[in-house]
């Protein structure tokens, strides 16, 4: 009897909704991943060159920063949408903010030292 009540209780918790996944949220996550990949590739090439890299690698770092900023902007657009689940855009926005902050701190420390 208790098992039957538990199963019946579980069915009552299901809620069907017309909400859908946010396209902008997935776009933000994709841009954040691209920013990390671009930055890590530039970092790997810089390490293999013993820190004596050309401006091409520096422009890759700036490109990674721009990708992360674009991820933040697109993630915020995804959070403004109506009738979508907000989890994916929040993840994309927060990840983009963390990546942007880390890259900005890295650049500021590099300029000051």
N, C-alpha and C positions, 0 to 999 in steps of 0.2 A: 504494500500500500504506500509506504514512504517513497519507494522508487517511482511510483506512478505520479505522486504529487510533485516530486522533484522534476521529472520530465515535463509535466504540465507547466510548472513554474518557469522552466527554461524557455518554453515556447512563447510565453507571455512577454519575455524580455526582448524578443526580436522586434525590430522596428524597421519597416521598409520606408525608404525615402526616395525622393526624386533628385537628391543631390548627386553630383558626379565629381570625378577627380578633376583637378585644375590643370589645364594644359600649361599655364604660366608657371605653376609650381614645379612641374617636371623640367621646364625650360631653365628655371633658376638653378635647380640642382645640376643639370647638365653643364651650365656655364661655370658653376662652382668647381665641378670635377675637372673641367677643361683648364680652369685657372691653376688648380693644384698640379695638374700634369705638365702644363707649360712651365710653371715655376720650378718643379722638380727636375725637368729636363735641362733647364738653364743652370740650375744648381749643380747637376751632375757634370755638365760640360765645363762649368767654371772650376770645379774641383779637379777634373782631369787635366785642365790647363794650369793647374797650381795657382789659381787665383788671378792669373794674368790673361784675362779674357778681353775680347774686343767689345765695341759698342753694340754689336749684334746681340750678344747675350744680355746686355743691359736693356735693350729694347724688348727682349722677351719678358724680362721682369716687369716692365711697364705694361706690356700686353696682358700679363697675368693679373696685374692690378686692375686694369680696365675691364677684364672679363669678370672679376669678382664684384666690381661696382655694378656692372650690368646685371649680374645675378641678383644683387640686392634690389635693384629697381624692378626687375621683372617679378621677383618674389613678392614685392609689395603690391604690384598690380594684381597678382593672383589672390592676395588676401582681400582685395577690394571687390572681387567678383561675388556675385550673389549665387546662391544655391550650389555651392561647391564645398567640398570638404576642405577645411583650412589647415590640416596637418602638414601636407606636403609643401604648400607655399611658406608656412612658418619655418619648416626645416630648411628650405632653400634660402630664405631671407636671413635666418640666424647664421647658417653656415657661411653665406656670403659676407656677412658683417664680421665674423671671426676671421675669415681669410683676409678681408680688406684691412682690418685692424693689424693683423700680424705683418702683412706686407708693408703697411705704412710705418709701423714701428721699425721694421728692418731697414727701410730706406732712410728714415730719420737718423737712426743710429749710424748707418753707413755714411751719411752726409756729415754728421758731427764728429766722427772719428777720423 
